[in-house]
Amino acid sequence: MLKKIKNIIIKTDDFLYKKFGSDKSTKILENIKEAQIIFSCLNEVGKENKVRFVGGCVRKAICGENIDDIDLATSLKPEEVKKKLNEEDIKVIDTGITHGTVTAILNKKKFEITTLREDISTDGRHANIEFTLNWELDALRRDFTINAIYADVEGRIFDPLKGLTDLENRKIKFIGDPETRIQEDYLRILRYFRFFTQYSKVDYDQEVIRSIKKYINGLNKVSNERIFDELKKILALKNVSSLFSNITSKEIILNIFPQFKYHERLKRIDELNKKLRSKYDFNLILGLLILDKSTEYEYFCHKYKTSNSIKDRFKNISVNFENLQSKKFYSEENIKKIIYLSNKDYVRDLLLFSITINKNIKILTIEKLLDYINICKIPKFPLSGDYLKELGYKTGQELGKKLKSLEEKWIENNFVIDKKIVEKSLSKINKN
């Protein structure tokens, strides 16, 4: 029996090596010191493993992707997990203990640990669950086969639903009946498109598409916060433009997000070199999809409760939208002025955004200006209120207005001002 198990392990390891290469196995997970400590706390020497890596971290490790979140599955109850970890002075937070989830924090690394469970009933948003000791039942409640791959800290794979095969063949398959799985959690509609865009090399499964169209209105039951979180992950994909180049996905995504009126701009981004393309983060990609000179973006930001940071970035682009069409905008002198009046990040946004709406501007020009931003020293206005006081102006609103007028003259004169200009400007102010 042991020989048979050993042969299975060897074959699995061999498959991973041949398919993904030695640098694309679960080694990256196995070598996380904090994970090794948590596994040693929860497992008992000489007994069956009670904890395994699961889901996205396993999939990403196998595919050689960056791992941001680490999920663990365990046959231990949440209270047992907390007790064992607390005994080793590992911080534990009850992030979702009613559903069997706690978060362990060790050396600033977070591990979301969830007890094996099965869904008893669902309403499209939430599920009533029961804990179980059966790893296969836990796998069956998950959404896609590629997310139901488990691995222990020694790299042994447990793959009850053949997720590795689907990952190898680049197929995104629901676990069980797609229609049923979608009704359990309507957010799976968006998750399907995310994984399909990222991994699939085949055409859409029309049965899945029919189910998605049938229940697409179910997304109205899902909180906008969850939808926006999923959207972030979709728009962060390097090949996100393929969502809109495919007629099937384009129709559905625009049904969900009708604000994405300017998706054609993404084609322009795909033409850029790798270095320049990497400068577009999720927020800027979202801006490309929805922004123009109007304030319609405000509705989107309100609906999905975006951060003030995103709103401010969008406002900066919207306000400057028409300026991006002017040749004068793309001079170092003008860029320096905008940096002074706003900040370097805002100016980078404007330059990167301009690539998609100003066909007359050369990419080389944008690249040079982006480099200029890095070395540009922000000027410091050389005058102060004390200087005006010496000339007889009293502290108050009037002094502030005079100082502001001088600053505008200074900016207009490319951050240069001499005594004659000051005297002339003050003379005009006095006349007013």
ROMAR-47171 format. One line per field, with one value per residue (C-alpha): residue number from 0; residue in three letters; z, x, y. Coordinates in Angstrom, 3 decimals. Each point is the difference from the previous one (the first is absolute). Layout:
BEGIN
num: [NUM/...]
residuo: [ala/...]
Z: [Z/...]
X: [X/...]
Y: [Y/...]
This chain:
BEGIN
num: [0/1/2/3/4/5/6/7/8/9/10/11/12/13/14/15/16/17/18/19/20/21/22/23/24/25/26/27/28/29/30/31/32/33/34/35/36/37/38/39/40/41/42/43/44/45/46/47/48/49/50/51/52/53/54/55/56/57/58/59/60/61/62/63/64/65/66/67/68/69/70/71/72/73/74/75/76/77/78/79/80/81/82/83/84/85/86/87/88/89/90/91/92/93/94/95/96/97/98/99/100/101/102/103/104/105/106/107/108/109/110/111/112/113/114/115/116/117/118/119/120/121/122/123/124/125/126/127/128/129/130/131/132/133/134/135/136/137/138/139/140/141/142/143/144/145/146/147/148/149/150/151/152/153/154/155/156/157/158/159/160/161/162/163/164/165/166/167/168/169/170/171/172/173/174/175/176/177/178/179/180/181/182/183/184/185/186/187/188/189/190/191/192/193/194/195/196/197/198/199/200/201/202/203/204/205/206/207/208/209/210/211/212/213/214/215/216/217/218/219/220/221/222/223/224/225/226/227/228/229/230/231/232/233/234/235/236/237/238/239/240/241/242/243/244/245/246/247/248/249/250/251/252/253/254/255/256/257/258/259/260/261/262/263/264/265/266/267/268/269/270/271/272/273/274/275/276/277/278/279/280/281/282/283/284/285/286/287/288/289/290/291/292/293/294/295/296/297/298/299/300/301/302/303/304/305/306/307/308/309/310/311/312/313/314/315/316/317/318/319/320/321/322/323/324/325/326/327/328/329/330/331/332/333/334/335/336/337/338/339/340/341/342/343/344/345/346/347/348/349/350/351/352/353/354/355/356/357/358/359/360/361/362/363/364/365/366/367/368/369/370/371/372/373/374/375/376/377/378/379/380/381/382/383/384/385/386/387/388/389/390/391/392/393/394/395/396/397/398/399/400/401/402/403/404/405/406/407/408/409/410/411/412/413/414/415/416/417/418/419/420/421/422/423/424/425/426/427/428/429/430/431]
residuo: [met/leu/lys/lys/ile/lys/asn/ile/ile/ile/lys/thr/asp/asp/phe/leu/tyr/lys/lys/phe/gly/ser/asp/lys/ser/thr/lys/ile/leu/glu/asn/ile/lys/glu/ala/gln/ile/ile/phe/ser/cys/leu/asn/glu/val/gly/lys/glu/asn/lys/val/arg/phe/val/gly/gly/cys/val/arg/lys/ala/ile/cys/gly/glu/asn/ile/asp/asp/ile/asp/leu/ala/thr/ser/leu/lys/pro/glu/glu/val/lys/lys/lys/leu/asn/glu/glu/asp/ile/lys/val/ile/asp/thr/gly/ile/thr/his/gly/thr/val/thr/ala/ile/leu/asn/lys/lys/lys/phe/glu/ile/thr/thr/leu/arg/glu/asp/ile/ser/thr/asp/gly/arg/his/ala/asn/ile/glu/phe/thr/leu/asn/trp/glu/leu/asp/ala/leu/arg/arg/asp/phe/thr/ile/asn/ala/ile/tyr/ala/asp/val/glu/gly/arg/ile/phe/asp/pro/leu/lys/gly/leu/thr/asp/leu/glu/asn/arg/lys/ile/lys/phe/ile/gly/asp/pro/glu/thr/arg/ile/gln/glu/asp/tyr/leu/arg/ile/leu/arg/tyr/phe/arg/phe/phe/thr/gln/tyr/ser/lys/val/asp/tyr/asp/gln/glu/val/ile/arg/ser/ile/lys/lys/tyr/ile/asn/gly/leu/asn/lys/val/ser/asn/glu/arg/ile/phe/asp/glu/leu/lys/lys/ile/leu/ala/leu/lys/asn/val/ser/ser/leu/phe/ser/asn/ile/thr/ser/lys/glu/ile/ile/leu/asn/ile/phe/pro/gln/phe/lys/tyr/his/glu/arg/leu/lys/arg/ile/asp/glu/leu/asn/lys/lys/leu/arg/ser/lys/tyr/asp/phe/asn/leu/ile/leu/gly/leu/leu/ile/leu/asp/lys/ser/thr/glu/tyr/glu/tyr/phe/cys/his/lys/tyr/lys/thr/ser/asn/ser/ile/lys/asp/arg/phe/lys/asn/ile/ser/val/asn/phe/glu/asn/leu/gln/ser/lys/lys/phe/tyr/ser/glu/glu/asn/ile/lys/lys/ile/ile/tyr/leu/ser/asn/lys/asp/tyr/val/arg/asp/leu/leu/leu/phe/ser/ile/thr/ile/asn/lys/asn/ile/lys/ile/leu/thr/ile/glu/lys/leu/leu/asp/tyr/ile/asn/ile/cys/lys/ile/pro/lys/phe/pro/leu/ser/gly/asp/tyr/leu/lys/glu/leu/gly/tyr/lys/thr/gly/gln/glu/leu/gly/lys/lys/leu/lys/ser/leu/glu/glu/lys/trp/ile/glu/asn/asn/phe/val/ile/asp/lys/lys/ile/val/glu/lys/ser/leu/ser/lys/ile/asn/lys/asn]
Z: [0.000/0.955/-3.212/-2.004/1.739/-0.590/-3.706/-0.211/1.654/-2.343/-3.048/1.211/0.628/-3.407/-1.674/1.697/-1.002/-3.644/-0.406/1.993/0.689/3.310/0.753/-0.444/2.586/3.515/1.237/0.498/2.522/1.674/0.594/1.858/3.515/1.643/-1.788/1.254/3.566/-0.328/-1.562/2.801/2.558/-1.525/-1.143/2.308/-0.649/-1.490/-0.618/-3.025/-1.122/1.487/-2.074/-3.673/-2.330/-2.222/-2.802/-1.588/1.707/-1.274/-3.509/-0.114/1.355/-2.685/-2.717/1.298/0.851/2.803/3.165/2.009/2.126/1.724/0.821/2.113/0.500/3.142/1.508/3.393/1.396/0.267/3.801/-0.293/-2.535/2.287/3.017/-1.728/-1.516/3.184/1.863/-2.311/0.429/-3.588/-0.413/-1.144/-1.125/-0.292/-3.567/-0.757/2.784/-0.525/-3.398/1.427/-0.956/2.143/-1.087/1.420/-0.117/0.342/-0.827/-1.771/-2.312/0.006/-0.335/-0.365/1.558/-0.658/1.442/-2.534/-0.687/-2.312/-1.073/1.260/-1.587/-1.899/-1.144/-2.624/2.537/3.193/0.843/3.017/0.672/2.037/0.994/-1.275/0.168/-3.656/-2.314/-3.118/1.340/0.622/-3.594/-1.371/1.523/-1.846/-3.254/-2.623/-0.237/-0.249/3.430/1.625/-0.031/3.399/0.965/3.264/1.228/-1.519/-3.465/-0.192/-2.151/0.796/-3.100/0.367/-2.910/-2.547/0.176/-1.079/-3.246/-0.694/0.805/-2.374/-2.747/0.804/0.639/2.504/1.311/2.650/2.612/-0.736/-1.801/-1.049/0.460/3.565/0.887/-1.362/2.019/3.156/-0.453/-2.937/0.327/-1.664/-3.289/0.250/1.445/-3.008/-2.376/2.084/-0.046/-3.609/-1.092/1.987/-0.829/-2.738/-3.441/-1.286/-0.928/2.504/1.097/-1.407/2.765/2.538/-2.022/-0.169/3.777/0.518/-2.243/1.728/3.465/-0.719/1.882/3.099/0.300/1.293/3.183/0.459/1.890/-2.138/2.211/-0.938/-3.664/0.044/1.742/-2.746/-2.685/1.354/-0.563/-3.526/-1.077/1.470/-2.572/-2.646/-2.781/1.287/-3.482/-1.213/2.016/-2.487/-3.146/0.468/-0.989/2.631/3.017/-1.288/-0.126/3.547/1.599/-1.553/1.288/3.520/-0.390/-2.613/1.083/-1.867/-3.119/-0.962/0.027/-3.447/1.738/1.410/-3.487/0.041/3.334/-1.409/-2.652/2.562/1.042/3.180/2.108/-0.901/0.281/3.547/1.106/-0.399/3.299/0.571/0.744/-3.204/-2.084/1.560/-0.847/-3.626/-0.149/1.414/-0.064/-2.292/0.626/1.758/3.665/-0.706/1.789/3.261/-0.259/-0.445/2.974/2.118/-0.994/0.755/2.958/-1.339/2.118/-0.029/-1.558/-3.073/-0.222/0.141/-2.702/-2.245/0.611/-0.938/-3.368/-0.687/0.729/-2.241/-2.717/-2.671/0.867/-0.987/-3.604/-0.080/-1.303/2.579/2.769/-0.879/0.816/2.987/0.993/0.173/1.700/2.689/0.623/0.317/2.399/2.168/-0.038/0.690/0.454/-2.005/0.164/-1.426/-2.902/-0.697/-0.156/-2.530/-2.246/0.078/-0.592/-2.897/-1.999/-0.562/-1.021/-1.836/-3.087/-1.052/2.987/-0.404/2.517/0.164/1.106/2.828/1.097/0.091/2.021/2.450/0.457/0.453/2.804/1.908/0.003/0.140/3.166/1.285/0.228/3.246/-0.102/1.172/1.497/3.252/1.968/2.077/-3.160/-0.737/3.587/-0.438/-2.910/2.214/-0.515/3.075/0.973/-1.255/-3.047/-2.135/0.591/-1.022/-3.268/-0.803/0.765/-2.215/-2.850/0.232/0.023/-3.190/-1.635/1.134/-1.480/-3.220/-0.334/0.241/3.737/-0.331/1.658/0.625/1.958/-2.959/-0.733/3.688/0.156/-3.259/1.133/3.394/-1.741/-2.073/3.115/1.767/-2.933/0.196]
X: [0.000/2.811/1.811/-3.141/-0.390/3.677/-0.378/-3.001/2.011/2.953/-2.290/-1.635/3.357/1.201/-3.093/0.524/3.646/-0.631/-2.942/0.984/3.711/1.783/-0.511/-3.737/-0.872/-1.306/3.569/-0.627/-2.722/2.026/2.870/-2.043/1.436/-3.142/-2.092/2.319/-0.511/-3.807/-0.081/2.179/-2.360/-3.152/1.296/0.968/3.206/-0.620/-3.685/-2.079/0.404/-2.629/0.841/0.726/0.476/-3.034/-1.452/1.668/3.386/0.411/-1.154/2.311/2.963/-0.428/-0.285/2.959/-2.078/0.408/-1.722/-1.768/-2.522/0.581/-3.016/0.226/-2.629/-0.084/-1.956/0.305/-2.866/0.612/0.285/2.665/1.924/-0.070/1.071/2.963/1.235/-0.492/2.103/2.852/-0.713/-1.209/-2.548/-3.436/-2.939/-3.627/-0.521/-2.932/-0.191/-3.708/1.012/3.079/2.596/2.709/3.052/3.424/2.623/3.652/2.840/-2.554/-1.019/-3.690/-1.408/-3.753/-0.815/-3.418/-1.419/-1.131/-3.680/-2.874/-2.750/-3.423/-1.995/0.731/-1.909/2.353/1.933/0.459/0.225/-1.062/2.809/0.906/3.520/1.322/3.074/-0.357/2.446/-1.944/-3.220/1.937/1.269/-3.501/-1.274/2.609/-0.693/2.486/2.130/3.195/-0.829/-0.496/3.642/1.611/3.658/1.730/3.131/2.156/-1.437/-2.308/-3.030/-3.571/-2.123/-3.371/-1.697/2.845/0.647/3.614/-1.147/-2.342/2.800/2.296/-2.648/-0.898/-3.644/-2.146/-2.583/-2.630/-0.123/-3.262/-2.899/0.866/-3.583/-0.107/3.409/-0.878/-3.212/1.988/2.036/-0.677/3.441/1.257/-1.124/2.791/2.426/-0.599/0.990/3.072/1.354/-1.020/1.819/3.085/0.341/-2.252/1.324/-3.321/-3.287/-2.756/-2.158/-3.396/-1.822/1.770/-0.758/-3.700/-0.057/1.770/-2.469/-2.913/1.089/1.929/-2.561/0.928/3.021/-2.457/-0.132/3.758/1.439/1.675/3.078/0.450/-0.614/2.573/2.575/-0.423/0.156/3.371/1.390/-1.419/1.385/3.401/0.386/2.623/-2.341/-3.158/-0.652/-0.903/-3.223/-1.109/1.475/-2.156/-3.631/-1.401/1.805/-0.283/-3.803/-0.249/2.595/-1.622/-3.345/1.466/2.074/-1.680/2.341/2.889/-0.692/3.636/1.276/1.556/2.747/1.401/1.173/2.365/1.450/0.684/2.224/2.355/3.319/0.110/1.640/-2.585/-2.929/1.049/-0.625/-3.789/-1.475/-3.556/-1.290/1.383/-1.351/-3.404/0.392/0.713/-3.300/-2.253/1.575/-0.660/-0.389/-3.351/-0.577/-1.852/2.789/-1.413/-3.007/2.248/2.138/-3.106/-1.584/3.081/1.111/3.493/2.657/0.558/3.393/-1.655/-2.547/2.776/2.017/-3.057/-0.843/3.542/-0.297/-3.540/0.848/3.078/-1.614/-0.151/3.489/1.422/-0.936/2.217/3.558/1.068/-0.835/2.957/2.866/2.308/-0.816/-3.732/0.514/2.063/-2.808/-2.606/2.251/0.265/-3.775/-0.851/2.577/2.206/-2.383/-2.869/2.176/1.075/-3.692/-0.650/2.883/-0.875/-3.670/0.814/1.498/-3.495/-1.766/2.670/1.096/2.306/2.275/3.040/0.679/3.630/-1.166/-2.035/2.918/2.345/-2.482/-0.488/3.761/0.021/-2.560/2.385/2.797/-2.127/0.601/-3.150/0.608/-0.496/-1.696/2.704/-2.318/-1.939/-2.539/2.813/1.469/-3.287/-0.248/3.344/-1.575/-2.808/-2.738/-1.899/-0.725/-3.392/-1.991/1.372/3.568/-0.896/-1.512/3.108/2.275/-2.100/0.186/3.783/0.159/-2.074/2.407/2.928/-1.532/-0.931/3.613/1.260/0.770/2.184/-0.714/2.132/-0.438/-1.327/-2.729/-0.984/-0.155/-1.952/-2.452/-0.514/-0.526/-2.827/-1.524/0.100/-1.730/-2.779]
Y: [0.000/2.397/-0.868/0.814/3.379/0.763/-0.748/2.367/2.769/-0.571/0.109/3.204/1.660/-1.166/1.476/3.351/0.088/-0.908/2.337/3.048/-0.326/-0.302/3.685/-0.328/-2.643/0.512/0.531/3.697/-0.887/-2.718/2.415/2.614/-0.230/1.372/-2.638/-2.724/1.238/0.067/-3.465/-1.379/1.537/-1.516/-3.377/-2.842/-1.928/-3.415/0.643/0.998/3.614/2.285/3.074/0.675/2.946/0.450/2.086/2.982/-0.310/-3.579/0.925/3.009/-1.952/-2.653/2.656/1.995/3.065/2.494/-1.217/2.685/-1.906/-3.318/-2.168/-3.122/-2.712/-2.091/-2.854/1.705/2.059/3.772/-0.185/-2.717/2.074/3.035/-2.000/-1.655/3.262/2.019/-2.553/0.974/3.741/0.352/2.789/-1.197/2.158/-1.184/1.233/-2.306/-2.490/-0.795/-1.376/-1.672/2.600/1.553/1.968/-0.737/2.758/-0.900/2.409/2.220/-2.865/-0.890/-3.512/-0.449/-3.365/-1.557/-3.177/-2.608/0.570/-0.717/2.394/-1.062/2.837/3.228/3.098/1.381/2.041/-2.010/-3.672/-2.056/-2.420/-3.051/-0.983/-3.297/-2.206/-0.957/1.774/-0.989/1.537/3.207/-0.103/-0.517/3.259/2.079/1.834/-1.241/-3.126/2.070/1.460/-3.402/-1.082/-0.611/-0.374/-0.779/1.749/-2.743/0.550/-3.005/0.813/-1.015/0.535/-1.773/1.810/-0.123/3.723/-0.515/-1.588/2.908/2.448/-1.876/0.077/3.628/-0.816/1.863/-2.433/0.521/-2.708/-1.763/1.672/3.605/1.213/-1.294/1.419/3.441/0.104/-0.798/3.184/2.296/1.566/-3.181/1.543/2.556/-2.521/-2.233/2.797/0.810/-3.538/-0.541/3.164/-0.898/-3.693/-1.317/-0.927/-1.346/1.661/0.690/-2.912/0.957/-1.866/2.217/3.139/-0.914/-0.437/3.330/1.841/-1.690/1.113/3.189/2.107/-1.958/2.293/2.604/-2.082/0.213/2.970/2.619/-0.284/-3.677/0.777/2.799/-2.203/-2.587/2.685/1.120/-3.479/-0.163/3.363/-0.877/-2.816/0.657/-1.161/1.705/1.431/-3.508/0.322/2.631/-1.511/-3.094/0.641/-2.363/1.453/3.574/-0.222/-1.332/2.288/3.087/-1.224/-0.068/3.186/2.239/2.807/-1.675/2.065/0.469/-3.588/0.537/1.979/-3.239/-0.996/2.952/-1.135/-3.465/1.581/1.525/-1.471/-2.056/2.713/2.631/-2.429/-0.907/3.598/-0.421/-1.165/-1.173/3.506/1.448/-2.898/0.655/3.674/-0.873/-1.873/2.708/3.466/2.946/3.738/-0.502/-0.796/-3.263/-1.875/1.348/-2.329/-3.035/1.032/0.544/-3.316/-2.066/2.114/0.553/1.649/3.751/-0.698/-1.540/2.830/2.597/-1.739/-0.179/3.652/1.016/-1.781/1.195/3.651/-0.142/-2.128/2.715/1.300/-3.392/0.770/3.105/-0.186/2.601/-2.428/-2.242/2.367/-0.382/3.564/-0.740/-3.362/1.714/2.489/-2.764/-1.891/3.104/0.528/-3.663/-2.800/-2.325/-2.981/2.053/1.136/-3.581/-0.945/2.752/-1.013/-3.692/0.740/2.329/-2.873/-1.387/3.221/2.017/-1.889/2.834/-0.303/-2.256/-2.740/1.112/3.448/-1.533/-2.165/3.005/2.030/-2.873/-0.130/3.771/-0.288/-2.268/2.587/3.142/2.009/1.637/3.765/1.875/3.391/2.452/2.624/-0.078/1.960/1.485/1.531/1.770/1.204/1.700/1.895/1.217/-2.630/-1.060/-3.588/-1.157/-1.003/2.845/-1.107/-3.561/1.210/2.046/-2.943/-2.271/2.526/0.091/-3.801/-0.144/2.491/-2.137/-3.163/1.802/1.195/-3.606/0.240/3.084/3.320/3.086/3.189/2.019/-2.550/-0.014/3.786/0.184/-2.666/1.651/3.310/-1.541/-1.493/3.345/1.677/-2.627]
